[in-house]
Amino acid sequence: MERKKCEECKGKVVKKYVEFTMYGISLGKFPAEVCTSCGEKVFDEKTSEKIDKIAKQKGLCGLAKK
């Protein structure tokens, strides 16, 4: 389902590619719905799974626990 308004601030949401970083390491650019007011980014489930896979390949998963 495509969002029209941000749940956080009720701002306008647009689709665009954004860079995703974890612990200061870029995992690439991915499609997201981004609020033009507050900047909140929402990724769909398929994109989130792809980001998780890349993070695991780079050994970034679980670093917060250490």
N, C-alpha and C positions, 0 to 999 in steps of 0.2 A: 504494500500500500504506500503510495506516494504522499508525503507530508506536504501541506501547503503552509502551515504555520508552526513555528517553534513552540514546543511544549514548555520551555523555560521562560521565554519572554514574549511570546506571541508575535515575534518578528517573522518576516518573509523568509521562506526556505527555497534555496536554489540548488540544482545539481551541478557539481563540478568535481574535478580531480584535485585531491589534496595529498600532500606528503604526510606519511605516517612515520613517526619516530618512536622508538622505545629505548629508554636509557641513553638518549642522545645519539642513537644509531638509526639512520634512515632505513626503512624497510621498503620504500618505494612510494609511488603515487597511486592512489586508489580512488574509485568513484565514491562520492559521498553526498548526502544531503546536508547543506551548510546554511545556518541562519545568517542572514545579512546584518542582523543587529548585534547579537551576542557572540556569534562565531561558533556556536555549538555544532559539532560534526556527528552525523549518524551514518554508520555503514550498514549495508544489508547483510543478511546472514551469510551468503555466499562469499562476500568480500571479507567479512570477519574471519571466516574459516581459512581463507587464503592468507590473511595477515598472520593468523596463528601458526600456520604451516611454515611460513617464512621465518617467524620468530624462533620456532623450534629448530629449524635448520641452522640458524645462526647462534643457537645456544643461549637465547635470551629468556626463555621461559623459566620461571622459578627463581630468577635472580633476586627478586624482592624478599624472598624467604631467607636468603643467605646473609 
